[in-house]
Amino acid sequence: QVQLVESGGGLVQAGGSLRLSCAASGFIFSIRTMGWYRQAPGNERELVATITPGGSTNYADSVKGRFTISRDNAKFTVILQMDSLKPEDTGVYYCSTERSRRYWGQGTQVTVSS
C-alpha cells in the first residue's frame, strides 16, 4: 500500500533553515507528481510545492525564492529545503501524492520562532 513518511521537522528561529524529507513506498514513485502541503492551526491545508516526474516545480507565492522541492527517484524520496524561514511558515507539513485518490503522510511539525 502507499506509504509516505515525513521527517526533518523541528523548532527553528526566524531566518533559519530546515530540510524535510519524505520516504515513499507502495507505488511507482518515478511516474507520480509529489507535493508538500502544510496546515497551520485553525487554517485549511494549503499547497506549498509540487514536483512532476520530469522535475518541473511549482510553488505557492508565499514560499517562492525561499523553498526548494527536489526528488531522488532512485531513493524514492522527495525533499523540501526551507530557507529564510518566517513565523508564518509554522505548521504541520505533509507529503502527498495521488493515485486514484490523494494520499498523505502523517505530517511533521515545523515551528518557526520570532
N, C-alpha and C positions, 0 to 999 in steps of 0.2 A: 504494500500500500504506500501511498505518497507520504513521505515524512520530510519535514523541514525543521531544522534545529538551529536556532539562532544563538549566538554567543558574542561577547565583547562589550556588552553594555556596562554602565557604571556611573560614578559621580565624577564630574569634571568642572573646573572653573570656566567661566566665560572666556572665550578666546582659545580654549584648548581644543584637543583633538581626541577622537575615538575611532576605532576601526571595528565595525560589525562584520560578522561572518555568518553565513547560512550554509549549512551542510544539507544537501538534498539527496534523497534516495526514493526508489519505488517508481520511477518513471524515466523516460528517455530525456535526460537533462538538456542535452545539446540542441533539442528542437523546440524547447519551450522558452517563451519570454518569462523573465524573472523580475520580480518587483520588491521594493521595500515600501512599507506603509508605516504610518505612526498614528498614535492616538493619545492625546493629552486628556487629563481628567476633565470630564464634562463636555468634551468635544467629540465629534464624529471622527472615525478613522479616515485619514487622508493619504493620498498618494505622495510619496517622496521622490522615488526614481524608479525607472524601469530600464531593462536592457534586453534586446532581442537576441535570438540565436546568433545573428551575424555581428552583434556588438553595437548596434545602434542604441543610443541612450536618450532618455527623456527625463527632465527634472521639473519638479514644482518650482515656480518662480521664487519661492521663499528660500530655496537652498541652492539655486544656480550660482556657480562660481565658488561654492564652499564645500559641497559634497561631490563625491565621485563614486559611481557604481561601476563595478567590473565583474567579470566572471572567469572561472577557470573550468572549462568543460572537461578537462582530464581529471580534475579533482571533485567534480560535481559541487562546486562552491561558488557562491556569489558574495561579493564584498561590498560594503558601503563604507568608504573613507569619509569621515566627517571632520572638517577643519573649521576654524574660526567659529566655534560653537557659541550659540546665544541661549539665554534662559528660555526663550520661546521654542527652542528645539527639544525641550524636555517632554518626555512621553515614553510610551511603550512602542518599540519598533518591531514590526512584524515582517517576516519574509513571506512571499506569496507567489503562487503560480496557478495556472488554470489548465485543467484537463477535464473537460465535460462539466466541471464545476470549479469554483475557486477554492484553493487550499491555503491554509495558514499555518505558520509555526506557532509556538507557544508564546513568543514575544520575549524581548529583552529590554529591561528598563534603562533609559538614558536620562540622567538628571544633570542639568547644567546650572550651576550656582552663579549668582551675580557678584 
